[in-house]
Amino acid sequence: MNKTQQMIAAIVGFFVVAFLLVGANKEETVEQKEAASMIRALSAMQTMANQKCPALVRKYTGSKVYFPTRTDTDKATYVTMEWEGEKGDNFKKATCTLHIKIGGVSKLVIDDKVIIDKKV
């Protein structure tokens, strides 16, 4: 290779290495980290509510529930799930609120009867 070809190869090599370094060092912004953290927290809260609330409704009514008819959340501190009783169920309406500060169910109401009511 002559000097010109060596110079072109060196320049191309430099650009390849520079692109690889820039791509490897790209970090998430603070906003991206916060958004990812909020999504993980909401997912964990929903998962906990989907595990605990149906079990409590079954414990106090004897009826197994699957999918809530209504869900409410502020996406940060609580999730409220509501089930409407169907034919054959032992309840008409069940509402369960999971509060993240308590780390579990803060309120359970079945047919307008308060079963659990913890202060937040």
N, C-alpha and C positions, 0 to 999 in steps of 0.2 A: 504494500500500500504506500502510496506517496503521501506527502505531507498534507495535501488538501483533503484527501480521504480520511486521514487520521484526525484532522481538525473537525470535520463533519461528524465523524463517529463520536468524538469526545463531546461535541455540543449536543447531539442527540442523546447520548448517555446521561449527560447532565440534566436535560429536561425530563427524562424518564425517572431519574432518581428524585428530582425536585417534586414531580407530581406524586410519586409514591409517598414521600415524606409529608407533603401537605395533606394527602388523603388519609394517612395513618394518624395524624395529629389532630384531626377535626374532632372537637369536643362538643358535647351537648350544651346548649345555652341553659341558663338558670330557668327560663320559662319552660323549656322542654323537660327538664328534670322535674319541675313542679307539676306539670301536666301528667307526666308518667306516674308520679307518686300519687296524685289524686285518683287516677284510674285504678291503680293497684289497691288503694284503700277502699274505693267504692266496690270493687270486685270482691275483696275480702269481706266487706260488710254484707253484701248481697249473698255470698256463699254461706256466711254464718246464719243469716236470717232464713235461708232456704233449708238449712239443717235443723235449726232449733224450733222455728215457728210451727211447721207441720207436725213435729213430734209433740209439741205441747197441745196443739188442737186435738190431736188423736188421743193424748192422755186424758184430757178433760171431757171429750165428747164420745170417744170410741169410734169416731168416723175418721177414715184416712183421707187427707186432702192432698192434692197434687199441684195444681196451678192456681195461683191467686187470681181473682177476678179484677182486682185493682191493686196497684202498687204506688206508693208515694214515697219520695225521698228528697232531701235537700242536697244529696250527693256529697255530704261531708260528715254528718253526725248521726243520722237516723234513717231507718227504712221501715215503712209501715206496709203490711200486706193484709189484704182483706179477701175472705172467701165467702161466697154465697152457698148455703147448703142446697144440695140437690135432693131429688127424691131418694129416700132411703138413708139420708144422713140424719144424725141426731142433733142437728143445730140448723138455725136459719141463717145466721151471720156470725162470722168470727173475724176479729181484728187483732193483729199482733204487731207490736212495735219493738224493734230492736234498736237500742241506742248504744253507740260505740263507746261513749264515756263510761257506761256501766259495764260494757263488755258482754252484754247479753240482752235478754228480753226485758224491757222496761214496762211494758203494758200488754196485757192480754184480756180481751173482752169477748165473751161468747154470749150471744143473744141478750145483749145489753146488761149482762152481769159481769162486773169487773172481777177477774180472777187474780191477776197480778197487776200491781200498780206501784212501781218503784220511782222515787223522786230522782230527778236528774240533777 
